[in-house]
């Protein structure tokens, strides 16, 4: 399994479904695929809301709850995501997440320093790169005082 980390300035949401809208993303998503980093994300998203992602319907409407009870309405379901509005982020979970990423970063640096040119550290280097990208992405959107960012959503899509 892997994830993509996105930041959405606005979501079209109805109950447990959101409409996928690439234009609502503030930046290009980050891919999270290194197994150890994925495990860290697994713990973090436990505090997020799990939603289904649907494609934009032709008539620009979001499926109603009555329609989603009928299995034919789910034909547009394309993925699963975990969302959390920035201003509602669980501070304890975010702190734990950052701590786990820091510990992973230290582990990677230690492994890389032992055998820098070895192919055995390729996964550690990839993980290190992902952690730095995640850190920069989260720092930009979770530390910002801009109202648009505070009302935006961290959007972690299962790929």
C-alpha positions as CSV (number, residue, x, y, z in Angstrom):
1,X,0.0,0.0,0.0
2,X,1.0,3.6,-0.5
3,X,-0.4,7.0,0.1
4,X,-0.4,10.4,-1.5
5,X,-0.4,13.4,0.8
6,X,-2.4,16.4,-0.5
7,X,-3.6,19.6,0.8
8,X,-7.0,20.8,-0.3
9,X,-8.2,24.3,0.1
10,X,-11.8,23.2,-0.2
11,X,-13.7,19.9,-0.4
12,X,-17.0,19.0,-1.8
13,X,-18.3,16.7,0.8
14,X,-21.5,14.8,1.6
15,X,-21.5,12.5,4.6
16,X,-18.7,9.9,3.9
17,X,-18.0,10.9,0.3
18,X,-15.9,13.7,-1.2
19,X,-15.6,14.6,-4.9
20,X,-12.1,14.4,-6.3
21,X,-11.2,17.9,-7.6
22,X,-7.6,18.3,-8.7
23,X,-8.0,22.1,-8.9
24,X,-8.7,22.3,-5.2
25,X,-5.2,21.0,-4.3
26,X,-2.8,23.7,-3.2
27,X,0.3,21.9,-4.5
28,X,1.4,18.7,-6.2
29,X,0.7,15.7,-4.0
30,X,3.6,13.8,-2.3
31,X,3.9,10.1,-2.8
32,X,4.5,8.0,0.3
33,X,5.7,4.5,-0.6
34,X,8.6,3.5,1.6
35,X,7.2,0.7,3.9
36,X,8.4,2.2,7.2
37,X,7.1,5.6,6.3
38,X,3.7,4.1,5.3
39,X,3.5,2.4,8.7
40,X,4.1,5.8,10.4
41,X,1.3,7.2,8.3
42,X,-1.0,4.3,9.3
43,X,-0.8,5.4,12.9
44,X,-1.2,9.1,12.1
45,X,-4.4,8.7,10.0
46,X,-6.2,6.9,12.7
47,X,-7.3,10.3,13.9
48,X,-8.5,11.3,10.4
49,X,-12.0,10.8,8.9
50,X,-12.1,8.0,6.4
51,X,-14.1,8.9,3.2
52,X,-14.8,7.5,-0.2
53,X,-13.6,9.5,-3.2
54,X,-16.0,9.9,-6.2
55,X,-15.3,11.3,-9.6
56,X,-17.0,14.6,-10.4
57,X,-20.5,13.7,-11.7
58,X,-21.6,15.1,-15.0
59,X,-24.3,17.3,-13.4
60,X,-21.8,18.5,-10.7
61,X,-23.8,17.0,-7.8
62,X,-22.5,15.0,-4.9
63,X,-24.2,11.7,-4.3
64,X,-27.0,11.9,-1.7
65,X,-27.1,9.6,1.3
66,X,-30.2,7.9,-0.1
67,X,-28.4,7.2,-3.4
68,X,-25.3,5.9,-1.7
69,X,-27.3,3.2,0.0
70,X,-28.0,1.7,-3.5
71,X,-25.0,-0.1,-4.8
72,X,-25.5,1.4,-8.3
73,X,-24.6,4.8,-6.9
74,X,-21.2,3.6,-5.9
75,X,-20.0,3.0,-9.4
76,X,-18.2,6.4,-9.3
77,X,-16.3,5.4,-6.2
78,X,-12.6,5.6,-7.2
79,X,-10.6,5.5,-4.0
80,X,-10.4,5.9,-0.2
81,X,-8.9,8.8,1.6
82,X,-8.4,10.1,5.1
83,X,-9.1,13.8,5.6
84,X,-8.6,16.2,8.5
85,X,-9.2,20.0,8.6
86,X,-5.9,21.7,9.7
87,X,-7.6,23.6,12.5
88,X,-9.0,20.3,13.9
89,X,-5.7,18.3,13.8
90,X,-5.2,16.3,16.9
91,X,-2.1,17.9,18.4
92,X,-1.1,14.8,20.3
93,X,-1.3,12.7,17.2
94,X,0.7,15.3,15.2
95,X,3.4,15.4,17.8
96,X,3.6,11.6,17.9
97,X,3.7,11.5,14.1
98,X,6.6,14.1,14.0
99,X,8.4,12.1,16.7
100,X,8.1,8.9,14.8
101,X,9.3,10.6,11.6
102,X,12.3,12.1,13.5
103,X,13.2,8.7,14.9
104,X,13.0,7.1,11.5
105,X,15.1,9.9,10.1
106,X,17.8,9.3,12.7
107,X,17.7,5.5,12.0
108,X,18.1,6.2,8.2
109,X,21.0,8.6,8.8
110,X,22.7,6.0,11.0
111,X,22.3,3.3,8.3
112,X,23.5,5.6,5.6
113,X,26.6,6.7,7.5
114,X,27.7,3.0,8.0
115,X,27.8,2.2,4.3
116,X,27.1,5.3,2.2
117,X,27.7,3.8,-1.2
118,X,26.1,0.5,-0.6
119,X,23.0,-0.5,-2.4
120,X,21.6,-1.7,0.9
121,X,20.9,1.9,1.9
122,X,18.9,2.8,-1.1
123,X,15.6,2.3,0.8
124,X,16.9,4.4,3.6
125,X,17.8,7.2,1.2
126,X,14.3,7.0,-0.4
127,X,12.7,7.1,3.1
128,X,14.9,10.0,4.1
129,X,13.7,11.9,1.0
130,X,10.1,11.1,1.7
131,X,10.3,12.3,5.3
132,X,11.9,15.6,4.3
133,X,9.2,16.2,1.7
134,X,6.5,15.4,4.2
135,X,8.1,17.7,6.8
136,X,8.3,20.6,4.3
137,X,4.7,20.0,3.2
138,X,3.3,19.8,6.7
139,X,5.3,22.7,7.9
140,X,3.9,24.9,5.2
141,X,0.3,24.1,5.7
142,X,0.0,23.3,9.4
143,X,2.1,26.2,10.7
144,X,0.6,28.8,8.4
145,X,-1.6,31.5,9.9
146,X,-3.4,32.1,6.6
147,X,-7.1,31.5,7.1
148,X,-7.4,29.6,3.8
149,X,-4.8,27.1,5.0
150,X,-6.4,26.8,8.5
151,X,-9.7,26.0,6.8
152,X,-8.0,23.6,4.4
153,X,-7.7,19.9,4.7
154,X,-4.9,17.4,4.8
155,X,-6.0,14.8,2.4
156,X,-4.2,11.4,2.4
157,X,-5.4,9.2,-0.4
158,X,-4.8,5.4,-0.4
159,X,-3.3,4.3,-3.7
